[in-house]
Amino acid sequence: MKKSFLTVSVLAMLLLAACGSGDEKSTSTSTDTAKAKTDTAKAVVAETPKAPEFKPFDVVEITHTVKDYATWKKGFDLDSVNRKASGLEFIVIGKAEGKPNNLMVVLNASDLKKAKDFSSSPKLKEVMTKYGVISKPTVSYFHTIRFNPDSKEKQWVVVTHKVKDFDAWVKVFDAEGTAARATQGLVDVALARGVDDPNTVQIVFDISDMTKAKAELTSAAKKKLMMDAGVIGVPTFSFYTTAE
């Protein structure tokens, strides 16, 4: 009887040991699996490139009328070396709505002093005259503080006005919101302040619906919103189609 009891006890102990070993193995496997998933997730996060942080930048805007676009464009392309030497990089050329020979040239300026020297240089004036610029160029400098790199529409509008106080104005602008403007056919592209006068504000909108956009920009509601935001004087609305 004692021998039988001893045998049973030994068998029970062996079974318990076997079960315990299985649980430890199962727990260890689960832990390893969880760790592997965590490591994989971390690796994916580490490999996913971060979106580049936006940095404000300066632009030069040159508006003028040309005799013939193709002739002017040839001269513009030939002058690219001089622009680059002055820290200027091409952004866009716009043709005014209904007047395709009225152009706006927008350039990124890495050095404002060089940009201003270039814009007022006799050499540039000579190139413009040679390739058919027939009006006195207007040159403006803006500090871009917001920019949407995903802008894609071929039609856009440049809204320029002065404000009493920029911080007060931008609160009203943000309260209206990009989503609301999008329903009006206006897609936010850029927000900039004048370099020489920070209370001169310029907003660029892509136009997804021209009829809606024009109706909204001249509406009583939009005029009231601008007045509430502290806009001084009459805003200008310049419509363009992307040429390049």
Residue pairs with C-beta under 8 A, 6 or more apart in sequence:
54 146
54 147
56 143
56 144
56 145
57 108
57 109
57 143
57 144
57 147
58 108
58 109
58 110
58 112
58 115
58 141
58 142
58 143
58 144
58 195
59 91
59 106
59 107
59 108
59 109
59 141
59 142
59 144
59 192
60 88
60 106
60 107
60 109
60 115
60 119
60 139
60 140
60 141
61 104
61 105
61 106
61 107
61 139
61 140
61 141
61 142
62 104
62 105
62 107
62 119
62 137
62 138
62 139
63 102
63 103
63 104
63 105
63 137
63 138
63 140
64 102
64 103
64 128
64 133
64 135
64 136
64 137
64 138
65 99
65 101
65 102
65 103
65 133
65 134
65 135
66 72
66 101
66 103
66 131
66 132
66 133
66 134
67 101
67 132
67 133
67 134
68 101
68 132
69 95
69 100
69 101
69 103
69 243
71 131
71 132
72 103
72 131
72 132
72 133
73 93
73 244
74 131
75 127
75 128
75 130
75 131
75 132
76 93
76 105
76 131
78 127
79 124
79 127
80 90
82 118
82 123
82 124
83 89
83 90
83 107
83 118
86 111
86 114
86 115
86 117
86 118
87 109
87 110
87 111
87 114
87 115
88 107
88 108
88 109
88 110
88 114
88 115
88 118
89 107
89 108
89 110
90 107
90 108
90 244
91 106
91 107
91 108
92 105
92 106
92 242
92 244
93 103
93 104
93 105
93 106
93 242
93 243
93 244
94 103
94 104
94 106
94 156
94 240
94 241
94 242
94 243
95 101
95 102
95 103
95 240
95 241
95 242
95 243
96 102
96 103
96 104
96 238
96 239
96 240
97 155
97 239
97 240
97 241
100 241
103 243
104 158
104 238
104 240
107 115
109 115
109 141
112 141
112 195
115 141
116 141
118 124
119 139
120 139
128 137
140 194
141 194
141 195
141 196
142 192
142 193
142 194
142 195
142 202
143 192
143 193
143 194
143 195
143 198
144 190
144 191
144 192
145 191
145 192
145 193
146 188
146 190
146 191
147 189
147 190
147 191
148 187
148 188
148 189
148 190
151 187
151 189
151 206
152 206
153 187
153 206
153 207
153 208
154 241
154 242
155 206
155 207
155 210
155 239
155 240
155 241
155 242
156 189
156 204
156 205
156 206
156 207
156 239
156 240
156 242
157 186
157 204
157 205
157 207
157 213
157 217
157 237
157 238
157 239
157 240
158 202
158 203
158 204
158 236
158 237
158 238
158 240
159 202
159 203
159 204
159 205
159 217
159 235
159 236
159 237
160 200
160 201
160 202
160 235
160 236
160 238
161 200
161 201
161 226
161 231
161 232
161 233
161 234
161 235
161 236
162 197
162 199
162 200
162 201
162 231
162 232
162 233
163 169
163 199
163 201
163 229
163 230
163 231
163 232
164 199
164 230
164 232
165 199
165 230
166 193
166 198
166 199
166 201
168 229
168 230
169 201
169 229
169 230
169 231
170 191
171 229
172 225
172 228
172 229
172 230
173 191
173 203
173 229
176 225
178 187
178 188
181 187
181 188
181 205
182 188
182 208
184 212
184 213
184 216
185 207
185 208
185 209
185 210
185 211
185 212
185 213
185 216
186 205
186 206
186 207
186 208
186 213
186 216
186 217
187 205
187 206
187 207
187 208
188 203
188 205
189 204
189 205
189 206
190 202
190 203
190 204
191 201
191 202
191 203
191 204
192 201
192 202
192 203
192 204
193 199
193 200
193 201
193 202
194 200
194 201
194 202
205 213
207 213
207 239
216 222
217 237
218 237
226 235
